[in-house]
């Protein structure tokens, strides 16, 4: 599927942002006192999960490796787990606001 220029640039920017956040928050799980890292890691996962849901999965393959869905399951009731969850919610919401669904592939119309 070919994306229009602005949509492709937006997608590339979102992928780059998520990758940067993943890199910056490497090891976040061992630092519960750094709630900003937990928020940022959740934000990155919110971007990636939402891009997949919106139909951009083929563009993410090989460019980004999201965390497993249950990575923070044991921490959800803790302040740092809540920071992660909030980051994921905001990352998802803002991704939808800036890119929207992927256009349908012409061969499936």
N, C-alpha and C positions, 0 to 999 in steps of 0.2 A: 504494500500500500504506500502510495506516495502522498506526502503531506504538503499542504501549501506552505510557502516560505516562512511566514510569521508563526504558523503553528509548529513547524519543525524547529525554528529557533527557540520558541518557548519550551518545547519538549527537551531540547538539548540543554537549556538553562536549568530546567528542573532536575534533569539527570545529573548535571554537574553539581548542583546544590546538594542533592542527596548524597552523592559520592564524597563531597567535601565534608559534610556533616558526619558521615560514617567514619571518615579518616580522623577527624578532630575528636570524636568521642570513642575511639578505640579503647577498650578496657573500662567503659563506663560502668559495667555491671559490678566491678570491684570497688567503685567509689560512690556509695550511696550518699555521702555528704555533699557531693557535687550535683545538686538537683538540676542545674542548668544543662549539664551533659546528658542527663536522663531525658530532659525535655527535648533537647536537640536530637537525640537518637530517636525518640518517638516521632518527632517531626519528620525526620528522614524516612522512617518506615511508613508514616502517613502518606508521604508523597508517592513512594513506590507502590504501596498497596492500592492507592487510588488510581494511579496510572494504569496498573494492571486491570482494575475494574472498568476503567473508561475505554479499554481496548487498545492500549499501547504496549502490550506485553512483548510483541515481536521486536519493538525498538529497544527494549530493556535487556534482552538476552545478550549476555556477554559484556554488558556495560556496567551492570550493577548487581550486587549480591545482597539482598535484604536479610535481615535477621529472621530467624524462625518465629512463627506467630506466637509461640508460647514462651519466649525468652524471659519475659518479666512476670510471668504468671504467679510466681511465689512472692512477689513484692507489690502486688496491686493495691493492697490496703495501706502500704507505707507511704509517707510523703514523697519519696523518690519515685515510687511506682505510679503515684497519681500524677507526678510531673511528666513522666513518660506518656501516660495515657492522654493527658491534656495536649502534649506536643503532637501526638499522633492525630488527635481530633482536629487540631488547628492546621496541621500539615495537609490533611485530607481536604478540609474545607477550602483552604486557600488554593490548593491544586485545582479543584473543581472551578473555582472562580477565575483562574487565569488561563485554563486550557480547554475545558469541556471535553465531551466524548470525541473519540477518534472517528474520522469519516469512514464510512463503510467501504469495503473493498469492492470495486466495480464488478468483479466477477460474481459477487453474491447478491447483486441487486436484482 
